[in-house]
Amino acid sequence: MAGNYNYGGNGGYREWMYKRFDEVTGNLSAEYVAGVEEFMTFANSQPIVQSNRGKFHCPCSVCKNEKHMVSGRRVSSHLFSQGFMPDYYVWYRHGEELNMDIGTSYTDRTYQSENHEEDGSYQNIEEPVRNHSNKFYDLLEGAQNPLYDGCREGQSQLSLAARLMQNKAEYNMSEKLVDSVCQMFTDFLPEGNQATGSHYQTEKLMRNLGLPYHTIDVCMNNCMLFWKETEKEDQCRFCGAQRWKPKDDRRRTKVPYSRMWYLPIGDRLKRMYQSHKTAAAMRWHAEHQSKEGEMNHPSDAAEWRYFQEQNPEFAEEPRNVYLGLCTDGFNPFGISRNHSLWPVILTPYNLPQGMCMNTEYLFLTILNSGPNHPRGSLDVFLQPLIEELKELWSTGVDAFDVSLNQNFNLKAVLMWTISDFPAYSMLSGWTTHENCGFVVLDNCRIVDLFVMFSECWKCVPRDRQERYFLEFAKTHTWDPLITGTVQYHFEQIIGRRMKDMVSGVRTSRVQPTWIRKTIWETMCAYWDTAEAQEKSKTYSNARMSDRNGLGPHIHFSGPKSFQEIQDDMEEELGRPVSLGEVFIKTHTRPDGTYVDQKAEKIAKTYEQNVLDRLNELEADTSAVSDGASRPRELTTEEYTTIFLQSTERDARGNPYGIGSLKNTLVSGNRKYPGDSSSFQALEEQLKDAHRKIEEQVAYNERRESEVASREAEQARVAAEQKDKLEHLSLVEKYLRQTDPQFLHFMATHSSSAGTTEPIPQQDP
């Protein structure tokens, strides 16, 4: 707040702002120049201006605080040349507080003059503050009325009702018990007391606080919500499950199998500005001074500043709310029952550190009834919250700031989510299991790419593309030198498949099972936008465009590029394919006729030139041989060269009818090895890889030969030893039978060795 001005009377209230010129000299007055300098000093000292790198709105009579933020130098230049916009006595768009005294003085002053309406400047006067929460404040005013005459201070009808409803929720009191307690209060309190007489009256009184909730029925399999356009349906659109439980004699009303509760966030955010305790604190994030190099609050983070730089209009209003979302599952009954509840909680990060994580500022927004785990269907429950967050971001809601005594348009943004990895998987649709501390893809399935809205492969975030390729690399091997080439072709194939899948579902407009409902709705909404329709029309008309007078380029390649068609033909035929073959393939109808006269002319010229070249080769062969030799066949490169000579070219020298294959040409001619440094480097890498493979094969053959020789030598030695053992066994047997001295010798040595084997006795 600038404090060097007189806010008290009407006569001295910043009159210098509209006395730009000196009446005597006709130049800028010294008072005006000094005032502009003080305004600039005040504006530059505001945190919101510092966070926007010194840029702020210009309050001159031309810009009127409505155009984009500009530098301080330009603002001062405008103020000196154009002057201030009418009636901008309070610099509320530049961080100055509009308190009650200022607002009253300002309003009285601006309404005194009747000439403002005549000269048109009255349109810039801010309307008197209109409080849209009169009902709420009337209720709070009623809270000050005593519960009965002579009661203690603070005891009122509202405080008693609030305490009673709190006990009902905490101790699970039935409605009949609450009716009995209310009647007891009415009977025992002094006559003329203001206590409510029943549960209905108590609940009706509390509803006036203006914090509603909505009960929404859910499919028993968590497929969809019976909400908005499906509110009156009786069964699920996806699985066909019934919405209602069967009726019986005891139940007259319909009871759903499952339901959820949604508590709108907008009303509670507005309530933050209706309390003197929190209204000023909600601007803390923009007004506090952060220390350089320290992050004591999320508003000190670089991501916060980056968001404000990208969304200056949102950041301009410090009362806009920055939200964080958290969710996790728990069992309210402990381990005695299998029951899973998943509350979704939002918290505003506008508040300082000591407030934003307090329990009273953790706003419960969604609660499902359970008992089943929502698993991958959590996004179904998030639909009401997402819709309200979109509304808060785009249009906002009208709110009243009690600290500044003024109305304003309150907007909000969801900055981030906070959850563990299982909950993160459910919120984002990404897989976080398999003992990984980061997001991975299951089995490298292409359908996993549709957990977020991506129009094509190029729109998929680069880090996700890299992770997808890493999953592919886990199950495939190749020489590290050609990793770049493998990844390039991998992404080309994935891009084509993804494009085919998107094209198919876009044409049928039938939601496939591998795209979530929320993602599908986003995709359908995008396809219906003017941008998507115009892009589709542009692509459709591209084939009929007449470039450089060559006529419309008509072909039957469909969504595939010419490069993709050539790759498919080479894979099918098992040989290289020339540009002429690709041209004929793409410019011929299924019945064999050409798409237009120009394509037919080029094709016939190409075929005739090929025939002429073959005749030349046959003539050359006949001239140098005895007639028995056959002429050589044309190579693929020769066929391509003949086609390039046969087709037409545009003003830039690009050949007609080859589409994306023109990228394989240099100056309109076929690229050959050595024409491109990048191609040459790739060729050298491939040669080096082949050389290493051959060396490895030769080394493996030598090793196998050495191992075979060693095994043969070992087998020979083993055979010799076996023969020797058999020979010695025969000698021993003979000596045992014929020589007694040998038996004595064996017995002596066996006993000394500790053997107990009996020695056979020879018969005398």
C-alpha positions in Angstrom: 0.0 0.0 0.0 1.4 3.3 -1.0 1.1 5.6 2.1 2.1 9.0 0.8 -1.3 10.0 -0.4 -4.3 11.7 1.3 -7.2 9.3 1.2 -9.3 11.2 3.6 -11.0 14.1 1.8 -12.2 14.4 -1.7 -10.1 17.4 -2.7 -6.7 15.9 -2.0 -7.3 12.4 -3.3 -4.6 11.9 -5.9 -5.8 14.9 -7.9 -2.3 15.0 -9.6 -3.3 12.0 -11.7 -5.6 14.2 -13.8 -3.5 17.4 -13.8 -1.0 16.3 -16.3 -0.1 19.7 -17.8 1.1 22.9 -16.1 -1.5 25.6 -16.7 1.2 28.2 -17.1 3.9 26.5 -19.2 1.8 23.9 -20.9 4.4 21.2 -20.1 4.1 18.2 -17.9 3.7 19.3 -14.3 6.4 18.5 -11.8 3.7 17.0 -9.5 2.5 14.7 -12.2 6.0 13.5 -13.1 6.7 12.8 -9.4 3.4 11.0 -9.1 4.1 8.7 -12.1 7.5 7.9 -10.7 5.9 6.9 -7.3 3.3 4.8 -9.1 6.1 3.0 -11.0 8.0 2.4 -7.7 4.9 1.1 -6.1 4.0 -1.2 -9.0 7.5 -2.6 -9.3 7.5 -3.5 -5.6 4.5 -5.9 -6.0 5.3 -9.6 -5.9 3.1 -10.3 -8.9 5.1 -7.8 -11.0 8.4 -9.3 -9.8 7.2 -12.8 -10.7 6.3 -11.5 -14.2 9.8 -10.1 -14.8 8.8 -6.5 -14.2 5.8 -6.6 -16.6 2.3 -5.3 -15.6 -0.9 -3.8 -17.1 -0.8 -0.3 -18.4 -3.4 2.1 -16.8 -3.1 4.7 -19.4 -6.2 6.2 -21.1 -5.7 4.0 -24.2 -4.7 0.6 -22.7 -7.1 0.9 -19.6 -5.6 -2.2 -17.9 -7.1 -4.4 -20.6 -4.3 -5.2 -22.9 -1.3 -7.5 -22.4 1.2 -6.8 -19.7 4.2 -4.7 -20.9 7.4 -3.5 -19.4 7.7 -0.6 -16.9 9.4 1.6 -19.4 6.5 1.4 -21.8 4.0 2.0 -19.1 5.7 5.2 -18.0 5.9 6.3 -21.6 2.2 5.8 -22.1 1.4 7.6 -18.8 3.4 10.7 -19.9 1.9 10.7 -23.4 -1.7 9.5 -22.8 -2.4 10.1 -19.1 -4.2 7.8 -16.6 -7.5 6.1 -17.5 -10.5 7.9 -15.9 -11.2 7.4 -12.2 -8.3 5.1 -11.4 -7.7 6.7 -8.0 -7.2 3.3 -6.3 -4.5 1.2 -8.0 -6.4 -2.1 -7.4 -5.1 -3.7 -10.6 -1.6 -3.2 -9.4 -1.8 -4.7 -5.9 -3.3 -1.8 -3.9 -5.8 -2.9 -1.3 -9.3 -1.5 -1.5 -10.4 -1.1 2.1 -13.7 0.1 3.4 -12.7 3.7 4.0 -11.1 4.0 0.6 -14.0 2.3 -1.1 -16.6 4.5 0.6 -14.7 7.7 0.0 -14.0 6.7 -3.6 -17.6 5.7 -4.3 -19.0 8.9 -2.7 -16.5 11.0 -4.7 -17.3 9.4 -8.0 -21.0 9.6 -7.5 -21.0 13.3 -6.6 -20.3 14.6 -10.2 -23.2 14.4 -12.6 -21.0 15.4 -15.5 -19.3 12.0 -15.6 -22.3 10.4 -17.2 -22.4 13.1 -19.8 -18.8 13.0 -20.9 -18.8 9.1 -21.0 -16.1 8.6 -18.4 -18.7 7.2 -16.0 -18.4 3.8 -17.7 -15.0 3.2 -16.1 -16.3 3.6 -12.5 -16.4 0.3 -10.7 -19.8 -0.7 -9.5 -20.6 -0.5 -5.8 -19.8 -3.8 -4.1 -22.7 -6.3 -4.2 -22.6 -9.1 -1.7 -24.0 -12.3 -3.3 -23.7 -14.1 0.0 -26.4 -12.2 2.0 -28.1 -15.4 3.0 -24.9 -16.8 4.5 -24.1 -13.6 6.3 -27.7 -13.4 7.6 -27.2 -16.8 9.0 -23.9 -15.8 10.7 -25.6 -12.8 12.1 -28.3 -15.0 13.5 -25.6 -17.0 15.2 -24.9 -14.1 17.4 -28.5 -14.1 18.8 -28.5 -15.9 22.2 -30.1 -19.4 22.4 -32.3 -18.1 25.3 -32.3 -15.1 27.5 -29.4 -15.1 30.0 -27.4 -17.9 28.3 -23.6 -17.7 28.1 -21.9 -15.7 25.3 -21.5 -17.8 22.1 -24.5 -20.1 22.7 -26.9 -19.7 19.8 -29.3 -21.7 17.7 -26.7 -22.2 15.0 -23.9 -23.3 17.4 -26.2 -25.8 19.0 -27.4 -27.2 15.7 -23.8 -27.4 14.4 -22.7 -29.2 17.6 -25.6 -31.6 17.4 -24.9 -32.5 13.7 -21.2 -33.0 14.5 -22.1 -35.5 17.2 -24.5 -37.3 14.9 -21.8 -37.9 12.4 -19.1 -38.8 15.0 -21.2 -41.2 17.1 -23.4 -42.5 14.3 -26.7 -41.2 15.8 -29.9 -42.2 14.1 -32.5 -39.6 13.0 -34.9 -40.8 15.7 -32.2 -40.3 18.4 -31.6 -36.7 17.1 -35.3 -36.0 17.2 -35.4 -37.2 20.8 -32.4 -35.1 21.7 -33.9 -32.0 20.0 -37.2 -32.4 21.8 -35.3 -32.8 25.1 -33.4 -29.5 24.5 -36.7 -27.8 23.7 -38.4 -29.1 26.9 -35.5 -28.5 29.4 -34.2 -25.2 28.2 -36.0 -22.0 29.4 -39.2 -21.0 27.8 -38.8 -19.1 24.5 -35.5 -20.8 23.6 -34.5 -21.0 19.9 -33.4 -24.7 19.9 -34.6 -26.7 16.8 -37.3 -29.2 17.6 -36.3 -32.0 15.2 -33.7 -33.5 13.0 -35.4 -32.1 10.0 -35.3 -28.5 11.3 -31.7 -28.9 12.4 -30.6 -30.2 9.0 -32.6 -27.5 7.2 -30.9 -24.8 9.3 -27.4 -26.3 8.4 -28.2 -26.4 4.7 -28.4 -22.7 4.7 -24.7 -22.6 5.1 -24.6 -23.2 1.4 -22.2 -26.2 1.2 -24.3 -28.7 -0.8 -23.4 -32.3 -1.9 -24.7 -34.5 -4.6 -25.4 -38.2 -4.5 -24.8 -39.9 -7.8 -25.6 -43.6 -8.6 -22.8 -45.7 -10.1 -22.8 -48.9 -12.1 -22.2 -51.9 -9.8 -19.1 -52.7 -12.0 -17.9 -49.1 -11.9 -18.4 -48.7 -15.7 -20.3 -45.4 -15.7 -22.2 -42.8 -13.6 -26.0 -42.4 -13.9 -25.4 -38.7 -14.2 -26.5 -35.8 -16.5 -27.7 -37.3 -19.8 -27.8 -40.9 -18.3 -29.4 -39.9 -15.0 -32.8 -41.6 -15.8 -31.4 -44.8 -17.3 -31.9 -48.1 -15.4 -29.0 -50.1 -16.7 -25.4 -49.7 -17.6 -24.6 -48.8 -21.2 -21.4 -50.8 -21.2 -22.0 -54.0 -19.2 -25.8 -54.0 -19.1 -25.8 -54.4 -15.3 -29.0 -53.2 -13.5 -28.9 -49.9 -11.6 -31.5 -50.8 -8.9 -31.6 -53.5 -6.3 -34.7 -55.8 -6.5 -37.7 -54.5 -4.6 -39.2 -56.4 -1.7 -42.1 -55.9 0.7 -40.1 -53.8 3.1 -38.6 -51.5 0.5 -40.8 -49.1 -1.5 -38.2 -46.8 -2.9 -35.6 -47.7 -5.4 -32.1 -48.4 -4.0 -29.1 -48.4 -6.3 -26.4 -51.1 -6.0 -23.7 -48.5 -5.8 -23.4 -44.7 -5.3 -20.9 -41.9 -4.8 -21.0 -38.6 -3.1 -19.7 -35.4 -4.7 -19.1 -32.2 -2.7 -18.6 -29.3 -5.1 -15.4 -27.4 -4.6 -16.5 -24.0 -5.9 -18.7 -23.1 -3.0 -16.0 -23.9 -0.5 -13.4 -21.9 -2.3 -15.8 -18.9 -2.3 -16.2 -19.5 1.5 -12.5 -19.0 1.9 -12.9 -15.4 0.9 -16.0 -14.9 3.1 -14.0 -15.2 6.3 -11.6 -12.5 7.6 -9.4 -15.3 8.9 -8.6 -16.8 5.4 -9.5 -14.1 2.9 -6.2 -12.2 3.2 -4.2 -15.4 3.7 -5.4 -16.6 0.2 -3.2 -13.9 -1.3 -0.1 -14.9 0.6 1.4 -16.9 -2.2 1.7 -13.7 -4.3 2.6 -11.3 -1.6 5.3 -13.1 0.4 9.0 -12.6 -0.4 10.7 -15.8 -1.1 14.4 -16.3 -0.4 16.7 -16.8 -3.3 17.8 -20.4 -3.7 15.3 -21.7 -1.1 11.9 -23.3 -1.6 9.8 -23.1 1.6 6.5 -23.3 -0.2 5.3 -24.6 -3.6 4.9 -21.0 -4.8 8.7 -20.7 -4.6 9.2 -23.5 -7.2 10.3 -22.9 -10.7 7.2 -24.9 -12.0 4.9 -22.4 -10.3 6.7 -19.4 -11.9 6.7 -21.2 -15.3 2.9 -21.7 -15.1 2.4 -18.0 -14.3 4.6 -17.0 -17.2 2.6 -19.3 -19.5 -0.8 -18.0 -18.1 -0.3 -14.4 -17.3 -4.0 -13.6 -17.2 -4.6 -16.2 -14.6 -1.5 -15.1 -12.6 -2.6 -11.5 -12.7 -5.4 -12.1 -10.2 -3.6 -13.2 -6.9 -7.0 -14.5 -5.5 -7.2 -17.3 -8.1 -6.7 -20.6 -6.5 -3.9 -23.2 -7.1 -5.1 -26.7 -6.1 -3.4 -30.0 -5.4 -5.3 -33.3 -5.6 -4.7 -36.4 -3.4 -6.3 -39.8 -3.2 -5.7 -43.1 -1.6 -7.7 -46.1 -0.5 -8.5 -47.3 3.0 -10.6 -49.8 4.8 -13.0 -48.0 7.3 -13.7 -51.3 9.2 -10.1 -52.4 9.7 -9.3 -56.0 8.7 -12.6 -57.4 9.9 -14.3 -56.6 6.6 -13.1 -56.4 3.0 -14.2 -52.8 2.2 -12.3 -50.2 0.1 -13.1 -46.5 0.1 -11.2 -44.0 -2.1 -11.8 -40.3 -1.0 -10.5 -37.6 -3.3 -9.2 -34.5 -1.5 -8.3 -31.1 -2.8 -6.2 -28.5 -1.0 -5.5 -24.8 -1.9 -1.8 -23.9 -2.0 -2.5 -20.2 -1.8 -2.3 -20.4 2.0 1.0 -20.1 3.9 2.9 -23.2 5.2 1.3 -23.1 8.6 -2.3 -23.3 7.1 -2.4 -25.1 3.8 -1.9 -28.6 5.3 -4.3 -28.1 8.2 -7.3 -30.5 8.3 -9.9 -27.7 7.9 -8.4 -26.8 4.5 -8.3 -30.4 3.1 -11.5 -30.5 1.1 -13.2 -33.8 0.6 -14.7 -33.8 -2.9 -15.5 -37.4 -3.8 -16.3 -40.5 -1.8 -17.4 -43.8 -3.2 -19.5 -46.2 -1.3 -17.4 -49.3 -1.8 -17.0 -52.1 -1.0 -15.2 -52.9 -4.3 -11.9 -51.5 -5.2 -12.3 -49.0 -8.1 -9.1 -50.1 -9.7 -8.9 -48.8 -13.3 -12.3 -47.1 -13.0 -11.3 -44.2 -10.8 -11.5 -41.8 -13.7 -15.3 -42.6 -13.8 -15.7 -41.3 -10.3 -13.6 -38.2 -11.2 -16.0 -37.0 -13.9 -18.0 -34.5 -11.8 -14.8 -33.0 -10.3 -13.1 -32.7 -13.7 -16.2 -30.9 -15.2 -16.2 -28.4 -12.3 -12.4 -27.9 -12.5 -12.8 -27.1 -16.2 -15.5 -24.6 -15.4 -13.4 -23.0 -12.7 -10.5 -22.7 -15.1 -12.4 -21.3 -18.1 -15.2 -19.2 -16.8 -14.7 -19.1 -13.0 -17.4 -18.2 -10.4 -18.5 -14.9 -8.9 -17.1 -14.5 -5.3 -17.0 -11.8 -2.7 -13.7 -10.9 -0.9 -14.5 -9.7 2.6 -11.0 -8.4 3.2 -11.2 -6.0 0.2 -15.0 -5.6 0.3 -15.3 -6.3 -3.5 -16.7 -8.8 -5.9 -14.3 -10.7 -8.3 -14.3 -13.6 -10.7 -12.7 -16.6 -8.9 -10.8 -19.1 -11.0 -8.9 -22.2 -10.1 -6.3 -24.5 -11.6 -5.2 -28.1 -10.6 -1.4 -27.9 -10.4 -0.5 -31.5 -9.6 -1.6 -34.7 -7.9 0.0 -36.3 -4.8 -0.3 -40.1 -4.4 1.6 -43.3 -4.0 2.4 -45.4 -7.1 -0.7 -47.6 -7.1 -3.0 -44.6 -6.8 -0.8 -42.8 -9.4 -1.5 -45.7 -11.8 -5.2 -45.4 -11.2 -5.2 -41.6 -11.7 -3.0 -41.5 -14.8 -3.8 -44.9 -16.4 -0.1 -45.8 -16.5 1.3 -49.0 -15.2 3.5 -48.7 -12.1 3.9 -52.3 -11.0 6.6 -55.0 -11.7 8.8 -53.7 -8.8 9.6 -50.5 -10.7 9.9 -47.1 -9.1 8.9 -45.4 -12.3 6.2 -45.7 -15.0 6.6 -48.6 -17.4 4.6 -50.2 -20.2 3.1 -53.7 -20.1 4.5 -56.0 -22.8 5.0 -53.0 -25.1 1.4 -53.1 -26.2 0.4 -50.3 -28.6 -3.0 -49.9 -26.9 -1.1 -48.6 -23.8 -0.5 -45.5 -25.8 -4.1 -44.5 -25.4 -4.1 -43.9 -21.7 -3.9 -40.2 -22.6 -5.2 -38.1 -25.5 -2.7 -38.3 -28.4 -3.8 -37.6 -31.9 -0.8 -39.4 -33.4 2.6 -40.8 -32.5 4.2 -37.4 -32.9 1.9 -36.1 -30.2 3.0 -38.7 -27.7 5.4 -37.1 -25.2 9.0 -37.8 -26.1 9.8 -39.4 -22.7 6.9 -41.8 -23.2 8.2 -42.7 -26.7 11.6 -43.5 -25.2 10.2 -45.7 -22.5 8.1 -47.5 -25.1 11.2 -48.3 -27.1 13.1 -49.4 -24.0 10.3 -52.0 -23.3 10.8 -53.2 -26.9 14.5 -53.5 -26.4 14.1 -55.8 -23.3 12.8 -58.6 -25.6 15.0 -58.0 -28.7 18.8 -57.8 -29.3 20.9 -56.2 -32.0 24.4 -54.7 -32.4 24.6 -51.5 -30.3 26.1 -49.7 -33.3 22.7 -49.8 -35.2 20.5 -48.8 -32.2 19.6 -45.5 -33.8 18.6 -47.2 -37.0 16.5 -49.8 -35.2 14.7 -47.1 -33.1 14.0 -45.0 -36.2 12.3 -48.0 -38.0 10.6 -49.0 -34.7 9.0 -45.5 -34.4 8.0 -45.5 -38.1 6.1 -48.8 -37.6 4.5 -47.7 -34.3 3.5 -44.4 -35.9 1.8 -46.2 -38.8 0.0 -48.7 -36.6 -1.2 -46.0 -34.2 -2.4 -43.9 -37.1 -4.3 -46.8 -38.5 -5.9 -47.5 -35.1 -6.9 -43.9 -34.6 -8.3 -43.6 -38.2 -10.4 -46.7 -37.7 -12.0 -45.7 -34.4 -12.5 -42.1 -35.7 -14.4 -43.4 -38.7 -16.6 -45.9 -36.8 -17.1 -43.6 -33.8 -17.5 -46.7 -31.6 -15.5 -46.7 -28.4 -13.1 -49.6 -28.3 -12.4 -51.4 -25.0 -8.8 -50.3 -24.9 -9.6 -46.5 -24.7 -11.0 -45.1 -21.4 -14.3 -43.4 -21.5 -12.9 -40.0 -20.4 -10.1 -40.3 -23.0 -12.6 -41.3 -25.6 -14.8 -38.3 -24.9 -11.8 -36.0 -25.2 -10.8 -37.5 -28.5 -14.4 -37.2 -29.9 -14.6 -33.6 -28.7 -11.3 -32.8 -30.4 -12.5 -34.5 -33.7 -15.6 -32.3 -33.6 -13.6 -29.1 -33.3 -13.2 -26.7 -36.2 -9.4 -27.2 -36.1 -9.6 -31.0 -36.5 -12.2 -30.7 -39.2 -10.1 -28.2 -41.1 -7.0 -30.4 -40.8 -8.9 -33.4 -42.1 -10.3 -31.4 -45.0 -6.8 -30.1 -45.8 -5.4 -33.7 -45.9 -8.3 -34.8 -48.1 -7.8 -32.0 -50.6 -4.0 -32.4 -50.7 -4.3 -35.3 -53.1 -6.4 -33.1 -55.5 -4.1 -30.1 -55.3 -2.7 -28.7 -58.6 0.9 -27.8 -57.8 2.9 -25.8 -60.4 0.6 -26.6 -63.2 1.2 -30.4 -63.2 -2.5 -31.1 -62.4 -4.0 -32.7 -59.3 -1.9 -35.4 -57.7 -4.3 -38.4 -57.6 -3.2 -41.7 -56.2 -4.5 -44.8 -54.4 -2.0 -45.0 -51.6 -4.6 -44.3 -48.9 -3.3 -43.1 -45.5 0.1 -44.7 -46.2 3.1 -42.7 -47.4 4.9 -43.7 -50.5 7.9 -44.6 -48.4 5.7 -47.0 -46.4 4.3 -48.5 -49.6 7.8 -49.1 -51.0 8.8 -50.8 -47.7 5.7 -53.1 -47.8 6.4 -54.0 -51.5 10.1 -54.9 -50.7 9.0 -57.0 -47.8 6.4 -58.8 -49.9 8.6 -59.4 -53.0 11.8 -60.0 -51.1 13.8 -57.7 -53.3 14.5 -54.0 -53.8 11.7 -52.0 -55.6 12.3 -49.2 -58.0 10.5 -45.8 -58.0 8.7 -46.8 -61.2 7.1 -49.8 -59.6 5.9 -47.7 -56.7 4.5 -45.2 -59.1 2.5 -47.8 -61.0 1.3 -49.4 -57.8 0.0 -46.1 -56.4 -1.5 -44.7 -59.6 -3.4 -47.8 -60.8 -7.0 -48.6 -60.0 -8.0 -52.1 -58.8 -9.3 -52.8 -62.4 -5.8 -52.1 -63.8 -6.6 -48.7 -65.3 -4.6 -45.6 -64.4 -6.1 -42.9 -62.2 -5.8 -40.1 -64.8 -4.3 -39.4 -68.2 -1.2 -37.8 -66.8 -0.4 -41.0 -64.8 -1.0 -43.1 -67.8 1.2 -40.9 -70.0 4.1 -41.1 -67.5 3.7 -44.9 -67.0 3.7 -45.5 -70.8 6.8 -43.3 -71.3 8.5 -45.2 -68.5 7.7 -48.6 -69.9 8.8 -47.5 -73.4 12.1 -46.2 -72.1 12.7 -49.4 -70.2 12.0 -51.4 -73.3 14.4 -49.2 -75.3 17.1 -49.7 -72.8 16.6 -53.5 -72.8 16.8 -53.4 -76.6 20.1 -51.5 -76.4 21.6 -54.1 -74.0 20.4 -56.9 -76.3 22.1 -55.2 -79.3 25.3 -54.7 -77.4 25.4 -58.3 -76.3 24.7 -59.6 -79.9 27.6 -57.4 -81.3 30.2 -58.8 -79.0 29.2 -62.4 -78.8 28.3 -65.4 -80.9 24.6 -65.1 -80.1 24.6 -67.7 -77.3 25.0 -65.2 -74.5 22.0 -63.6 -72.9 21.8 -59.8 -72.3 22.2 -58.7 -68.6 19.1 -57.6 -66.6 18.6 -54.0 -65.5 19.3 -53.2 -61.8 16.9 -51.5 -59.5 18.9 -48.3 -59.6 18.8 -48.4 -63.4 15.0 -48.8 -63.4 14.8 -45.8 -61.0 17.0 -43.7 -63.2 14.8 -44.4 -66.2 11.7 -43.5 -64.2 13.2 -40.2 -63.1 14.0 -39.4 -66.7 10.4 -40.3 -67.7 8.3 -38.5 -65.1 7.5 -34.8 -65.1 9.0 -32.2 -62.6 7.7 -29.1 -60.9 9.4 -25.7 -60.8 11.7 -26.9 -57.9 12.8 -29.9 -59.9 10.9 -32.4 -57.7 9.7 -35.5 -59.7 6.0 -36.0 -60.0 4.2 -39.0 -58.5 6.7 -40.3 -55.8 5.4 -38.5 -52.7 7.6 -38.9 -49.6 10.2 -40.8 -51.7 11.5 -37.5 -53.0 13.4 -37.3 -49.7 15.5 -40.2 -51.0 16.7 -38.0 -53.8 19.4 -35.3 -54.1 18.7 -32.5 -56.6 16.0 -34.6 -58.1 18.3 -37.6 -58.7 18.6 -40.9 -56.8 20.9 -40.9 -53.8 23.8 -43.3 -54.1 26.3 -44.3 -51.5 28.6 -41.4 -50.8 26.1 -38.7 -51.8 25.3 -37.9 -48.2 27.7 -37.7 -45.3 25.1 -39.1 -42.9 24.4 -42.0 -45.3 28.1 -42.6 -45.7 28.6 -42.6 -41.9 25.8 -45.1 -41.6 27.3 -47.3 -44.3 30.6 -47.2 -42.5 28.9 -48.2 -39.3 27.2 -51.1 -41.0 30.5 -52.2 -42.6 32.2 -52.1 -39.3 29.4 -54.1 -37.7 29.6 -56.7 -40.4 33.4 -56.9 -40.0 33.0 -57.4 -36.3 30.4 -60.1 -36.8 32.7 -61.9 -39.3 35.6 -61.7 -36.9 33.5 -63.0 -34.1 32.3 -65.9 -36.3 36.0 -66.8 -37.2 37.0 -66.6 -33.6 34.1 -68.9 -32.6 35.1 -71.4 -35.3 38.7 -71.4 -34.1 37.6 -71.9 -30.5 35.3 -74.8 -31.6 38.2 -76.4 -33.5 40.5 -76.1 -30.5 37.9 -77.5 -28.1 37.2 -80.4 -30.5 41.0 -81.2 -30.7 41.3 -81.1 -27.0 38.3 -83.4 -26.5 39.8 -85.8 -29.1 43.1 -85.9 -27.3 41.4 -86.5 -23.9 39.4 -89.3 -25.4 42.5 -91.0 -26.8 44.4 -90.8 -23.5 41.3 -92.2 -21.7 41.2 -95.1 -24.1 44.9 -95.9 -23.6 44.5 -95.8 -19.8 41.5 -98.1 -20.1 43.5 -100.6 -22.1 46.3 -100.6 -19.6 43.9 -101.2 -16.7 42.3 -104.1 -18.5 45.8 -105.6 -19.2 46.9 -105.2 -15.6 43.7 -106.8 -14.5 44.4 -109.9 -16.6 48.0 -110.1 -15.2 46.7 -109.9 -11.6 44.2 -112.6 -12.2 46.8 -114.9 -13.7 49.3 -114.3 -10.8 46.7 -114.9 -8.2 46.0 -118.3 -9.7 49.6 -119.4 -10.3 52.0 -117.7 -7.9 51.7 -118.1 -4.1 54.4 -115.5 -3.5 52.3 -112.9 -5.3 49.4 -113.7 -2.9 51.6 -113.2 0.1 52.9 -110.0 -1.4 49.4 -108.7 -1.9 48.3 -109.7 1.5 51.3 -108.0 3.2 50.7 -104.7 1.4 46.9 -104.8 1.8 47.2 -105.3 5.6 49.7 -102.5 5.9 47.3 -100.2 3.9 44.5 -101.0 6.4 42.3 -103.0 4.1 40.1 -105.8 5.6 39.2 -107.4 2.3 39.7 -111.2 2.7 42.3 -112.8 0.5 41.1 -115.9 -1.3 43.1 -119.1 -0.4 44.4 -121.2 -3.1 43.7 -124.9 -3.0 46.8 -127.0 -2.3 
